[in-house]
Amino acid sequence: MKSRMPLSLTLLCVVLLCVLGEMKSKHDGDELLVEECSGEPNIVDCAQKCSRTFKCAQKNHVCCWTYCGNICWEKV
C-alpha cells in the first residue's frame, strides 16, 4: 500500500491540473487589448473602474488604462 501511495498521489495531481487547466475561458487576443486613454482623467473618472472582462456598464464608454488603473472613459 505504501509503495502505491506516491504513484496514486501523482496521478491525482496530474488529473487535477488537467481539469483546472481546461476551466479557463479562452479569449481571442484582440478582445483583451486595452488602449491608453487620451487625456488626463480626474478623480471622478478614476473611480469608474472597468470590469474584469474589460467592459463598461455605461454606453459610449470604453475601457482604457491610465495611471490610476483601467477605467471606463467616454468615447470621443
N, CA, C and O atoms as a CHARMM CRD file, in Angstrom:
* protein
*
  304
    1    1 MET  N      0.81400  -1.18900   0.00000 PROA 1      0.00000
    2    1 MET  CA     0.00000   0.00000   0.00000 PROA 1      0.00000
    3    1 MET  C      0.86100   1.25700   0.00000 PROA 1      0.00000
    4    1 MET  O      0.55900   2.22400  -0.70000 PROA 1      0.00000
    5    2 LYS  N      1.94400   1.24100   0.79400 PROA 2      0.00000
    6    2 LYS  CA     2.80100   2.40000   0.87200 PROA 2      0.00000
    7    2 LYS  C      3.50600   2.66000  -0.45700 PROA 2      0.00000
    8    2 LYS  O      3.75500   3.81600  -0.79800 PROA 2      0.00000
    9    3 SER  N      3.82200   1.64600  -1.18900 PROA 3      0.00000
   10    3 SER  CA     4.53300   1.84500  -2.45600 PROA 3      0.00000
   11    3 SER  C      3.59900   2.39500  -3.53600 PROA 3      0.00000
   12    3 SER  O      4.07200   3.00800  -4.49200 PROA 3      0.00000
   13    4 ARG  N      2.31100   2.19600  -3.40900 PROA 4      0.00000
   14    4 ARG  CA     1.35400   2.70400  -4.39900 PROA 4      0.00000
   15    4 ARG  C      0.92500   4.14000  -4.10300 PROA 4      0.00000
   16    4 ARG  O      0.40300   4.82000  -4.98600 PROA 4      0.00000
   17    5 MET  N      1.13200   4.59900  -2.89600 PROA 5      0.00000
   18    5 MET  CA     0.67800   5.92800  -2.49900 PROA 5      0.00000
   19    5 MET  C      1.30600   7.05100  -3.33100 PROA 5      0.00000
   20    5 MET  O      0.56000   7.90300  -3.81400 PROA 5      0.00000
   21    6 PRO  N      2.61800   7.10700  -3.52700 PROA 6      0.00000
   22    6 PRO  CA     3.19100   8.18900  -4.34300 PROA 6      0.00000
   23    6 PRO  C      2.68300   8.16500  -5.78800 PROA 6      0.00000
   24    6 PRO  O      2.44800   9.21600  -6.38400 PROA 6      0.00000
   25    7 LEU  N      2.51800   6.98100  -6.33800 PROA 7      0.00000
   26    7 LEU  CA     2.04000   6.87300  -7.70600 PROA 7      0.00000
   27    7 LEU  C      0.60400   7.37600  -7.82800 PROA 7      0.00000
   28    7 LEU  O      0.28400   8.11600  -8.75800 PROA 7      0.00000
   29    8 SER  N     -0.25100   6.98500  -6.90500 PROA 8      0.00000
   30    8 SER  CA    -1.64800   7.42600  -6.96100 PROA 8      0.00000
   31    8 SER  C     -1.76800   8.91300  -6.67000 PROA 8      0.00000
   32    8 SER  O     -2.61000   9.59000  -7.26000 PROA 8      0.00000
   33    9 LEU  N     -0.94400   9.42800  -5.77600 PROA 9      0.00000
   34    9 LEU  CA    -0.95400  10.85100  -5.47600 PROA 9      0.00000
   35    9 LEU  C     -0.49300  11.66200  -6.68900 PROA 9      0.00000
   36    9 LEU  O     -1.06800  12.71000  -6.98200 PROA 9      0.00000
   37   10 THR  N      0.51100  11.20200  -7.37900 PROA 10     0.00000
   38   10 THR  CA     0.98700  11.87100  -8.59400 PROA 10     0.00000
   39   10 THR  C     -0.08100  11.85300  -9.67300 PROA 10     0.00000
   40   10 THR  O     -0.30900  12.85600 -10.34800 PROA 10     0.00000
   41   11 LEU  N     -0.73200  10.71600  -9.83200 PROA 11     0.00000
   42   11 LEU  CA    -1.80500  10.61000 -10.81700 PROA 11     0.00000
   43   11 LEU  C     -2.94900  11.56000 -10.49000 PROA 11     0.00000
   44   11 LEU  O     -3.50300  12.19400 -11.38800 PROA 11     0.00000
   45   12 LEU  N     -3.30100  11.66400  -9.23400 PROA 12     0.00000
   46   12 LEU  CA    -4.36300  12.56600  -8.80900 PROA 12     0.00000
   47   12 LEU  C     -4.00000  14.02100  -9.10000 PROA 12     0.00000
   48   12 LEU  O     -4.84000  14.78400  -9.57700 PROA 12     0.00000
   49   13 CYS  N     -2.77100  14.40700  -8.81900 PROA 13     0.00000
   50   13 CYS  CA    -2.32000  15.78000  -9.08500 PROA 13     0.00000
   51   13 CYS  C     -2.33200  16.09400 -10.57000 PROA 13     0.00000
   52   13 CYS  O     -2.75500  17.18000 -10.96600 PROA 13     0.00000
   53   14 VAL  N     -1.87900  15.16600 -11.39700 PROA 14     0.00000
   54   14 VAL  CA    -1.85200  15.37500 -12.84400 PROA 14     0.00000
   55   14 VAL  C     -3.27300  15.52400 -13.38700 PROA 14     0.00000
   56   14 VAL  O     -3.52100  16.38300 -14.23300 PROA 14     0.00000
   57   15 VAL  N     -4.19000  14.71100 -12.92000 PROA 15     0.00000
   58   15 VAL  CA    -5.57900  14.78600 -13.37000 PROA 15     0.00000
   59   15 VAL  C     -6.19800  16.11400 -12.95100 PROA 15     0.00000
   60   15 VAL  O     -6.90200  16.74300 -13.74100 PROA 15     0.00000
   61   16 LEU  N     -5.94400  16.54700 -11.72000 PROA 16     0.00000
   62   16 LEU  CA    -6.48400  17.82300 -11.25500 PROA 16     0.00000
   63   16 LEU  C     -5.93700  18.99000 -12.06000 PROA 16     0.00000
   64   16 LEU  O     -6.67500  19.91300 -12.40600 PROA 16     0.00000
   65   17 LEU  N     -4.64300  18.95000 -12.35900 PROA 17     0.00000
   66   17 LEU  CA    -4.05800  20.03300 -13.14800 PROA 17     0.00000
   67   17 LEU  C     -4.64400  20.08700 -14.54700 PROA 17     0.00000
   68   17 LEU  O     -4.85900  21.17300 -15.08500 PROA 17     0.00000
   69   18 CYS  N     -4.90100  18.95000 -15.13600 PROA 18     0.00000
   70   18 CYS  CA    -5.51100  18.92300 -16.47300 PROA 18     0.00000
   71   18 CYS  C     -6.92100  19.49100 -16.43800 PROA 18     0.00000
   72   18 CYS  O     -7.30700  20.24800 -17.32800 PROA 18     0.00000
   73   19 VAL  N     -7.68500  19.13800 -15.42700 PROA 19     0.00000
   74   19 VAL  CA    -9.05800  19.62800 -15.32200 PROA 19     0.00000
   75   19 VAL  C     -9.06400  21.12100 -15.05800 PROA 19     0.00000
   76   19 VAL  O     -9.83600  21.84500 -15.68900 PROA 19     0.00000
   77   20 LEU  N     -8.24400  21.60200 -14.16300 PROA 20     0.00000
   78   20 LEU  CA    -8.20500  23.02400 -13.85500 PROA 20     0.00000
   79   20 LEU  C     -7.70000  23.84300 -15.03600 PROA 20     0.00000
   80   20 LEU  O     -8.12200  24.98500 -15.21800 PROA 20     0.00000
   81   21 GLY  N     -6.82000  23.28900 -15.82500 PROA 21     0.00000
   82   21 GLY  CA    -6.32200  23.99300 -16.98800 PROA 21     0.00000
   83   21 GLY  C     -7.38900  24.20000 -18.04200 PROA 21     0.00000
   84   21 GLY  O     -7.33300  25.18200 -18.78200 PROA 21     0.00000
   85   22 GLU  N     -8.35000  23.31500 -18.13400 PROA 22     0.00000
   86   22 GLU  CA    -9.42400  23.43400 -19.12000 PROA 22     0.00000
   87   22 GLU  C    -10.55500  24.33400 -18.65000 PROA 22     0.00000
   88   22 GLU  O    -11.40500  24.71100 -19.45600 PROA 22     0.00000
   89   23 MET  N    -10.59000  24.68600 -17.38400 PROA 23     0.00000
   90   23 MET  CA   -11.68500  25.50200 -16.87800 PROA 23     0.00000
   91   23 MET  C    -11.54100  26.96600 -17.25600 PROA 23     0.00000
   92   23 MET  O    -12.52200  27.70900 -17.20800 PROA 23     0.00000
   93   24 LYS  N    -10.35800  27.39400 -17.62700 PROA 24     0.00000
   94   24 LYS  CA   -10.16300  28.78000 -18.03000 PROA 24     0.00000
   95   24 LYS  C    -10.92200  29.06200 -19.31000 PROA 24     0.00000
   96   24 LYS  O    -10.97500  28.22700 -20.21400 PROA 24     0.00000
   97   25 SER  N    -11.51000  30.24500 -19.37800 PROA 25     0.00000
   98   25 SER  CA   -12.18300  30.60800 -20.62400 PROA 25     0.00000
   99   25 SER  C    -11.13300  31.08300 -21.61900 PROA 25     0.00000
  100   25 SER  O    -10.15200  31.73100 -21.25300 PROA 25     0.00000
  101   26 LYS  N    -11.35500  30.75600 -22.85400 PROA 26     0.00000
  102   26 LYS  CA   -10.39200  31.10500 -23.89000 PROA 26     0.00000
  103   26 LYS  C    -10.83500  32.38900 -24.57400 PROA 26     0.00000
  104   26 LYS  O    -11.97700  32.50400 -25.01900 PROA 26     0.00000
  105   27 HSD  N     -9.92800  33.35300 -24.65500 PROA 27     0.00000
  106   27 HSD  CA   -10.21400  34.64400 -25.26400 PROA 27     0.00000
  107   27 HSD  C     -9.35600  34.82100 -26.50600 PROA 27     0.00000
  108   27 HSD  O     -8.25600  34.27700 -26.60700 PROA 27     0.00000
  109   28 ASP  N     -9.87400  35.57700 -27.42900 PROA 28     0.00000
  110   28 ASP  CA    -9.05200  35.98700 -28.55500 PROA 28     0.00000
  111   28 ASP  C     -8.10700  37.06800 -28.06900 PROA 28     0.00000
  112   28 ASP  O     -8.42500  37.78900 -27.12300 PROA 28     0.00000
  113   29 GLY  N     -6.97200  37.18700 -28.68800 PROA 29     0.00000
  114   29 GLY  CA    -6.00800  38.19600 -28.28200 PROA 29     0.00000
  115   29 GLY  C     -6.50400  39.60800 -28.48600 PROA 29     0.00000
  116   29 GLY  O     -6.11100  40.50700 -27.74300 PROA 29     0.00000
  117   30 ASP  N     -7.36800  39.83400 -29.48400 PROA 30     0.00000
  118   30 ASP  CA    -7.84600  41.17600 -29.76700 PROA 30     0.00000
  119   30 ASP  C     -8.81600  41.67700 -28.70000 PROA 30     0.00000
  120   30 ASP  O     -8.89300  42.88300 -28.46500 PROA 30     0.00000
  121   31 GLU  N     -9.54400  40.79700 -28.06100 PROA 31     0.00000
  122   31 GLU  CA   -10.53400  41.21500 -27.08600 PROA 31     0.00000
  123   31 GLU  C     -9.90300  41.78200 -25.82400 PROA 31     0.00000
  124   31 GLU  O    -10.50500  42.62700 -25.16100 PROA 31     0.00000
  125   32 LEU  N     -8.71200  41.33900 -25.48400 PROA 32     0.00000
  126   32 LEU  CA    -8.10700  41.73700 -24.23500 PROA 32     0.00000
  127   32 LEU  C     -7.19000  42.94800 -24.35500 PROA 32     0.00000
  128   32 LEU  O     -6.60900  43.37000 -23.35500 PROA 32     0.00000
  129   33 LEU  N     -7.04600  43.50700 -25.52400 PROA 33     0.00000
  130   33 LEU  CA    -6.19600  44.67100 -25.67700 PROA 33     0.00000
  131   33 LEU  C     -6.87900  45.89900 -25.10300 PROA 33     0.00000
  132   33 LEU  O     -8.02000  46.20100 -25.45200 PROA 33     0.00000
  133   34 VAL  N     -6.19200  46.59900 -24.23400 PROA 34     0.00000
  134   34 VAL  CA    -6.71200  47.81300 -23.62800 PROA 34     0.00000
  135   34 VAL  C     -5.78000  48.94000 -24.03900 PROA 34     0.00000
  136   34 VAL  O     -4.57100  48.87500 -23.81600 PROA 34     0.00000
  137   35 GLU  N     -6.35300  49.97200 -24.63900 PROA 35     0.00000
  138   35 GLU  CA    -5.54000  51.08700 -25.11900 PROA 35     0.00000
  139   35 GLU  C     -5.37200  52.13300 -24.02200 PROA 35     0.00000
  140   35 GLU  O     -6.10200  52.14900 -23.03100 PROA 35     0.00000
  141   36 GLU  N     -4.39900  52.99600 -24.22800 PROA 36     0.00000
  142   36 GLU  CA    -4.18300  54.09500 -23.29400 PROA 36     0.00000
  143   36 GLU  C     -5.25300  55.15400 -23.50800 PROA 36     0.00000
  144   36 GLU  O     -5.62600  55.44000 -24.64500 PROA 36     0.00000
  145   37 CYS  N     -5.74900  55.73700 -22.42000 PROA 37     0.00000
  146   37 CYS  CA    -6.77000  56.78700 -22.52100 PROA 37     0.00000
  147   37 CYS  C     -6.14600  58.05200 -23.08600 PROA 37     0.00000
  148   37 CYS  O     -4.99100  58.36800 -22.80200 PROA 37     0.00000
  149   38 SER  N     -6.91300  58.76600 -23.88100 PROA 38     0.00000
  150   38 SER  CA    -6.43500  60.03400 -24.42400 PROA 38     0.00000
  151   38 SER  C     -6.91600  61.14700 -23.50700 PROA 38     0.00000
  152   38 SER  O     -8.11700  61.40200 -23.41200 PROA 38     0.00000
  153   39 GLY  N     -5.99700  61.80100 -22.84100 PROA 39     0.00000
  154   39 GLY  CA    -6.34400  62.87500 -21.92100 PROA 39     0.00000
  155   39 GLY  C     -5.97700  62.51900 -20.49700 PROA 39     0.00000
  156   39 GLY  O     -5.51100  61.41600 -20.21000 PROA 39     0.00000
  157   40 GLU  N     -6.19900  63.48300 -19.60500 PROA 40     0.00000
  158   40 GLU  CA    -5.89400  63.30300 -18.19100 PROA 40     0.00000
  159   40 GLU  C     -7.18400  63.09400 -17.41200 PROA 40     0.00000
  160   40 GLU  O     -8.01300  64.00200 -17.35000 PROA 40     0.00000
  161   41 PRO  N     -7.37300  61.92600 -16.81800 PROA 41     0.00000
  162   41 PRO  CA    -8.58200  61.69800 -16.02400 PROA 41     0.00000
  163   41 PRO  C     -8.49800  62.40600 -14.67100 PROA 41     0.00000
  164   41 PRO  O     -7.41300  62.58900 -14.11800 PROA 41     0.00000
  165   42 ASN  N     -9.66400  62.80000 -14.14800 PROA 42     0.00000
  166   42 ASN  CA    -9.70100  63.38500 -12.81600 PROA 42     0.00000
  167   42 ASN  C    -10.07200  62.30400 -11.80300 PROA 42     0.00000
  168   42 ASN  O    -10.15200  61.12900 -12.16000 PROA 42     0.00000
  169   43 ILE  N    -10.29800  62.68000 -10.56000 PROA 43     0.00000
  170   43 ILE  CA   -10.58100  61.70200  -9.51000 PROA 43     0.00000
  171   43 ILE  C    -11.90400  60.99100  -9.76300 PROA 43     0.00000
  172   43 ILE  O    -12.02500  59.79900  -9.48100 PROA 43     0.00000
  173   44 VAL  N    -12.89000  61.69800 -10.28700 PROA 44     0.00000
  174   44 VAL  CA   -14.18700  61.08200 -10.57300 PROA 44     0.00000
  175   44 VAL  C    -14.04300  60.03600 -11.67800 PROA 44     0.00000
  176   44 VAL  O    -14.64400  58.96400 -11.60100 PROA 44     0.00000
  177   45 ASP  N    -13.24800  60.34300 -12.70300 PROA 45     0.00000
  178   45 ASP  CA   -13.01500  59.37500 -13.78100 PROA 45     0.00000
  179   45 ASP  C    -12.28000  58.14200 -13.26700 PROA 45     0.00000
  180   45 ASP  O    -12.56500  57.02700 -13.70300 PROA 45     0.00000
  181   46 CYS  N    -11.34600  58.32600 -12.35500 PROA 46     0.00000
  182   46 CYS  CA   -10.57900  57.20300 -11.81700 PROA 46     0.00000
  183   46 CYS  C    -11.44300  56.28400 -10.96800 PROA 46     0.00000
  184   46 CYS  O    -11.07700  55.12900 -10.75300 PROA 46     0.00000
  185   47 ALA  N    -12.57200  56.76400 -10.48400 PROA 47     0.00000
  186   47 ALA  CA   -13.46500  55.93000  -9.67000 PROA 47     0.00000
  187   47 ALA  C    -14.30400  54.99400 -10.53400 PROA 47     0.00000
  188   47 ALA  O    -14.86400  54.03000 -10.01000 PROA 47     0.00000
  189   48 GLN  N    -14.41100  55.24100 -11.83700 PROA 48     0.00000
  190   48 GLN  CA   -15.21400  54.41600 -12.74300 PROA 48     0.00000
  191   48 GLN  C    -14.33600  53.31200 -13.32800 PROA 48     0.00000
  192   48 GLN  O    -13.80800  53.44600 -14.43200 PROA 48     0.00000
  193   49 LYS  N    -14.18800  52.23400 -12.58700 PROA 49     0.00000
  194   49 LYS  CA   -13.31100  51.13700 -12.99000 PROA 49     0.00000
  195   49 LYS  C    -13.99800  50.21300 -13.98700 PROA 49     0.00000
  196   49 LYS  O    -15.22400  50.09300 -13.99200 PROA 49     0.00000
  197   50 CYS  N    -13.20400  49.56100 -14.82900 PROA 50     0.00000
  198   50 CYS  CA   -13.71100  48.56100 -15.78200 PROA 50     0.00000
  199   50 CYS  C    -13.97800  47.26000 -15.04000 PROA 50     0.00000
  200   50 CYS  O    -13.48000  47.04800 -13.93500 PROA 50     0.00000
  201   51 SER  N    -14.76400  46.39700 -15.65600 PROA 51     0.00000
  202   51 SER  CA   -14.98500  45.07500 -15.08700 PROA 51     0.00000
  203   51 SER  C    -13.75400  44.21200 -15.36000 PROA 51     0.00000
  204   51 SER  O    -12.83000  44.64000 -16.05200 PROA 51     0.00000
  205   52 ARG  N    -13.74800  43.01000 -14.82000 PROA 52     0.00000
  206   52 ARG  CA   -12.61700  42.10500 -15.03400 PROA 52     0.00000
  207   52 ARG  C    -12.49200  41.68500 -16.48500 PROA 52     0.00000
  208   52 ARG  O    -11.41600  41.28100 -16.92600 PROA 52     0.00000
  209   53 THR  N    -13.58700  41.77700 -17.23600 PROA 53     0.00000
  210   53 THR  CA   -13.55500  41.41200 -18.65400 PROA 53     0.00000
  211   53 THR  C    -13.33500  42.63300 -19.53400 PROA 53     0.00000
  212   53 THR  O    -13.54900  42.56900 -20.74400 PROA 53     0.00000
  213   54 PHE  N    -12.91200  43.73700 -18.94600 PROA 54     0.00000
  214   54 PHE  CA   -12.60500  44.98300 -19.64500 PROA 54     0.00000
  215   54 PHE  C    -13.83600  45.54600 -20.35700 PROA 54     0.00000
  216   54 PHE  O    -13.73700  46.04000 -21.48000 PROA 54     0.00000
  217   55 LYS  N    -14.98700  45.47000 -19.70300 PROA 55     0.00000
  218   55 LYS  CA   -16.22100  46.01200 -20.25600 PROA 55     0.00000
  219   55 LYS  C    -16.71200  47.12700 -19.34900 PROA 55     0.00000
  220   55 LYS  O    -16.38700  47.16700 -18.16300 PROA 55     0.00000
  221   56 CYS  N    -17.50300  48.03900 -19.92300 PROA 56     0.00000
  222   56 CYS  CA   -18.07100  49.15400 -19.17500 PROA 56     0.00000
  223   56 CYS  C    -19.58700  49.05600 -19.17900 PROA 56     0.00000
  224   56 CYS  O    -20.19000  48.65700 -20.17600 PROA 56     0.00000
  225   57 ALA  N    -20.19900  49.42200 -18.05700 PROA 57     0.00000
  226   57 ALA  CA   -21.65100  49.36400 -17.93700 PROA 57     0.00000
  227   57 ALA  C    -22.31100  50.52600 -18.68200 PROA 57     0.00000
  228   57 ALA  O    -23.42400  50.37800 -19.18600 PROA 57     0.00000
  229   58 GLN  N    -21.64900  51.66400 -18.75700 PROA 58     0.00000
  230   58 GLN  CA   -22.21600  52.83900 -19.40500 PROA 58     0.00000
  231   58 GLN  C    -22.06800  52.73800 -20.92100 PROA 58     0.00000
  232   58 GLN  O    -21.06700  52.23500 -21.43100 PROA 58     0.00000
  233   59 LYS  N    -23.07800  53.22300 -21.62400 PROA 59     0.00000
  234   59 LYS  CA   -22.98400  53.27100 -23.08100 PROA 59     0.00000
  235   59 LYS  C    -22.02100  54.39500 -23.47200 PROA 59     0.00000
  236   59 LYS  O    -21.83700  55.35500 -22.72300 PROA 59     0.00000
  237   60 ASN  N    -21.42100  54.26600 -24.63200 PROA 60     0.00000
  238   60 ASN  CA   -20.44900  55.23100 -25.16700 PROA 60     0.00000
  239   60 ASN  C    -19.21300  55.36400 -24.28800 PROA 60     0.00000
  240   60 ASN  O    -18.56000  56.40700 -24.29300 PROA 60     0.00000
  241   61 HSD  N    -18.88700  54.31800 -23.53300 PROA 61     0.00000
  242   61 HSD  CA   -17.66200  54.29500 -22.74600 PROA 61     0.00000
  243   61 HSD  C    -16.83200  53.09700 -23.18600 PROA 61     0.00000
  244   61 HSD  O    -17.36400  52.06800 -23.60300 PROA 61     0.00000
  245   62 VAL  N    -15.52500  53.25300 -23.08400 PROA 62     0.00000
  246   62 VAL  CA   -14.60500  52.18200 -23.45600 PROA 62     0.00000
  247   62 VAL  C    -13.59400  52.01000 -22.31900 PROA 62     0.00000
  248   62 VAL  O    -13.25300  52.96900 -21.62600 PROA 62     0.00000
  249   63 CYS  N    -13.13100  50.79700 -22.14300 PROA 63     0.00000
  250   63 CYS  CA   -12.14900  50.52200 -21.10300 PROA 63     0.00000
  251   63 CYS  C    -10.75600  50.88800 -21.62700 PROA 63     0.00000
  252   63 CYS  O    -10.34300  50.42900 -22.69200 PROA 63     0.00000
  253   64 CYS  N    -10.05400  51.70400 -20.87900 PROA 64     0.00000
  254   64 CYS  CA    -8.68300  52.06900 -21.25000 PROA 64     0.00000
  255   64 CYS  C     -7.86100  52.20000 -19.96800 PROA 64     0.00000
  256   64 CYS  O     -8.41500  52.22600 -18.86900 PROA 64     0.00000
  257   65 TRP  N     -6.53500  52.28200 -20.11700 PROA 65     0.00000
  258   65 TRP  CA    -5.68000  52.31600 -18.93900 PROA 65     0.00000
  259   65 TRP  C     -5.06300  53.69200 -18.75200 PROA 65     0.00000
  260   65 TRP  O     -4.75700  54.39500 -19.71500 PROA 65     0.00000
  261   66 THR  N     -4.88700  54.06100 -17.48200 PROA 66     0.00000
  262   66 THR  CA    -4.25500  55.32500 -17.09900 PROA 66     0.00000
  263   66 THR  C     -3.34700  55.06700 -15.90500 PROA 66     0.00000
  264   66 THR  O     -3.10600  53.91800 -15.53300 PROA 66     0.00000
  265   67 TYR  N     -2.85100  56.13400 -15.31200 PROA 67     0.00000
  266   67 TYR  CA    -2.00500  55.99800 -14.13600 PROA 67     0.00000
  267   67 TYR  C     -2.79100  55.47700 -12.93100 PROA 67     0.00000
  268   67 TYR  O     -2.19700  54.96800 -11.98000 PROA 67     0.00000
  269   68 CYS  N     -4.13200  55.60000 -12.96300 PROA 68     0.00000
  270   68 CYS  CA    -4.93900  55.10600 -11.83900 PROA 68     0.00000
  271   68 CYS  C     -5.57100  53.75000 -12.11900 PROA 68     0.00000
  272   68 CYS  O     -6.45700  53.32600 -11.37800 PROA 68     0.00000
  273   69 GLY  N     -5.14300  53.06700 -13.15900 PROA 69     0.00000
  274   69 GLY  CA    -5.65000  51.73400 -13.48100 PROA 69     0.00000
  275   69 GLY  C     -6.54700  51.72700 -14.70900 PROA 69     0.00000
  276   69 GLY  O     -6.58900  52.70200 -15.45900 PROA 69     0.00000
  277   70 ASN  N     -7.25900  50.63600 -14.91200 PROA 70     0.00000
  278   70 ASN  CA    -8.19600  50.52100 -16.03900 PROA 70     0.00000
  279   70 ASN  C     -9.50300  51.20300 -15.66900 PROA 70     0.00000
  280   70 ASN  O    -10.14600  50.83400 -14.68700 PROA 70     0.00000
  281   71 ILE  N     -9.89400  52.19600 -16.45300 PROA 71     0.00000
  282   71 ILE  CA   -11.10700  52.94900 -16.16800 PROA 71     0.00000
  283   71 ILE  C    -12.01700  52.97100 -17.38900 PROA 71     0.00000
  284   71 ILE  O    -11.57800  52.70400 -18.50800 PROA 71     0.00000
  285   72 CYS  N    -13.28900  53.29200 -17.16200 PROA 72     0.00000
  286   72 CYS  CA   -14.24300  53.48300 -18.24900 PROA 72     0.00000
  287   72 CYS  C    -14.17000  54.94600 -18.66600 PROA 72     0.00000
  288   72 CYS  O    -14.43100  55.84100 -17.86200 PROA 72     0.00000
  289   73 TRP  N    -13.81800  55.18300 -19.91000 PROA 73     0.00000
  290   73 TRP  CA   -13.59900  56.53500 -20.41700 PROA 73     0.00000
  291   73 TRP  C    -14.60100  56.78200 -21.54200 PROA 73     0.00000
  292   73 TRP  O    -14.85100  55.89600 -22.35900 PROA 73     0.00000
  293   74 GLU  N    -15.15700  57.95000 -21.58300 PROA 74     0.00000
  294   74 GLU  CA   -16.15500  58.26700 -22.61700 PROA 74     0.00000
  295   74 GLU  C    -15.47500  58.36900 -23.98100 PROA 74     0.00000
  296   74 GLU  O    -14.43200  59.00500 -24.13400 PROA 74     0.00000
  297   75 LYS  N    -16.10700  57.71700 -24.97500 PROA 75     0.00000
  298   75 LYS  CA   -15.56300  57.77000 -26.33700 PROA 75     0.00000
  299   75 LYS  C    -15.67600  59.18500 -26.87800 PROA 75     0.00000
  300   75 LYS  O    -16.65300  59.89100 -26.63100 PROA 75     0.00000
  301   76 VAL  N    -14.66500  59.57300 -27.61300 PROA 76     0.00000
  302   76 VAL  CA   -14.67200  60.91700 -28.21700 PROA 76     0.00000
  303   76 VAL  C    -15.03800  60.83700 -29.66400 PROA 76     0.00000
  304   76 VAL  O    -15.09700  61.86200 -30.34300 PROA 76     0.00000
